[in-house]
Amino acid sequence: MDVEYPGFGLIVINGQRFDRDMVVEPGKIRPRKKGPSKVRRGEYGHTPLTAAEDLPWSGSRLVIGTGASGRLPILPEVEDEAKARGIELIALPTSEACELLRSLEGDQVSAVLHVTC
């Protein structure tokens, strides 16, 4: 997968620049829709990643880029859902997640990439 994280607030996927969180699935790139998770924002001071979102459960791995400083909260329900589906969940700061994604076979990997914090 051709993905780069040049720095805070920007991600480049297959040559396209995005200034918001993105979701990557085999053959598809789309913005992350945080709406279902926003109700939990007050608890964390930041919109966490929850299982209520439309997460990319296709493939055998889900890589989560947790932001420049690795501060994206991932709720246990996301980990539980991944385990129940037999999907390996890998959470890393976004720069490290992008490095990993470049080394993996794209058809078996999905990702949620947070571009700030």
C-alpha positions in Angstrom: 0.0 0.0 0.0 1.4 3.4 -1.0 0.8 5.5 2.1 2.8 8.3 3.7 2.4 10.5 6.8 4.4 13.6 6.1 3.3 15.1 9.4 0.5 16.4 11.6 -2.8 16.8 9.8 -1.8 15.3 6.4 -1.7 11.8 4.9 -0.9 10.8 1.3 -2.5 7.6 0.0 -1.8 6.4 -3.5 -0.6 9.9 -4.4 -3.8 11.6 -3.1 -3.4 14.1 -0.2 -6.0 14.1 2.6 -6.2 16.4 5.6 -8.6 14.3 7.6 -8.8 10.8 9.1 -9.1 8.1 6.5 -10.3 4.5 6.2 -8.5 2.2 3.8 -9.9 -1.1 2.6 -8.8 -3.2 -0.3 -9.7 -1.2 -3.4 -11.4 1.7 -1.5 -10.3 4.8 0.4 -12.9 6.9 2.3 -13.1 9.5 5.1 -13.5 8.2 8.6 -17.0 9.2 9.8 -16.6 9.9 13.5 -20.3 10.7 14.2 -21.2 7.5 16.0 -18.2 7.9 18.3 -18.6 11.6 19.1 -21.0 10.9 22.0 -17.9 9.5 23.8 -15.7 12.5 23.2 -16.4 14.1 26.6 -15.0 11.0 28.4 -11.7 11.2 26.5 -11.2 14.8 25.5 -11.0 13.5 22.0 -13.3 11.5 19.7 -12.3 7.9 20.4 -12.4 5.0 17.9 -15.5 2.9 18.8 -17.1 -0.2 17.3 -20.2 2.0 16.5 -18.3 3.4 13.5 -18.2 1.8 10.1 -14.9 0.1 10.5 -13.2 -1.9 7.8 -13.5 -5.5 8.9 -12.5 -7.0 5.6 -9.1 -8.7 5.5 -7.1 -10.5 8.1 -5.5 -7.4 9.7 -6.7 -4.0 10.8 -4.0 -1.4 11.3 -5.0 1.7 13.3 -2.8 4.8 13.0 -3.3 6.5 16.4 -2.0 9.9 15.3 1.2 11.9 15.5 1.6 11.3 19.2 -0.3 8.0 19.4 -3.2 9.6 21.4 -6.3 8.3 19.6 -8.2 6.4 22.2 -9.3 2.9 21.0 -12.1 1.5 23.0 -11.9 -2.1 24.2 -15.1 -2.9 22.2 -13.0 -2.4 19.0 -10.5 -4.9 20.2 -13.2 -7.3 21.2 -14.9 -7.1 17.8 -11.6 -7.7 16.0 -11.0 -10.7 18.2 -14.5 -12.1 17.6 -14.0 -11.7 13.8 -10.5 -13.3 13.9 -8.8 -10.1 12.7 -5.4 -9.1 14.0 -5.6 -5.5 15.4 -2.4 -3.5 15.2 -2.4 0.0 16.8 0.6 2.3 16.2 1.3 6.0 15.9 0.3 6.9 12.4 3.9 7.3 11.0 4.7 3.8 12.2 1.4 2.5 10.9 2.2 3.9 7.5 5.6 2.2 7.5 4.0 -1.1 8.3 1.3 -0.7 5.7 3.9 -0.1 3.0 5.4 -3.5 3.9 2.2 -5.6 3.9 0.1 -7.1 1.1 -2.7 -4.7 0.5 -5.5 -7.2 -0.2 -5.4 -8.6 3.3 -5.0 -5.3 5.2 -7.5 -2.5 6.2 -6.6 0.6 8.1 -8.0 3.5 10.0 -5.5 6.4 9.9 -5.8 9.3 12.4 -3.9 12.4 11.1 -3.7 14.7 14.1 -2.7 14.3 17.8 
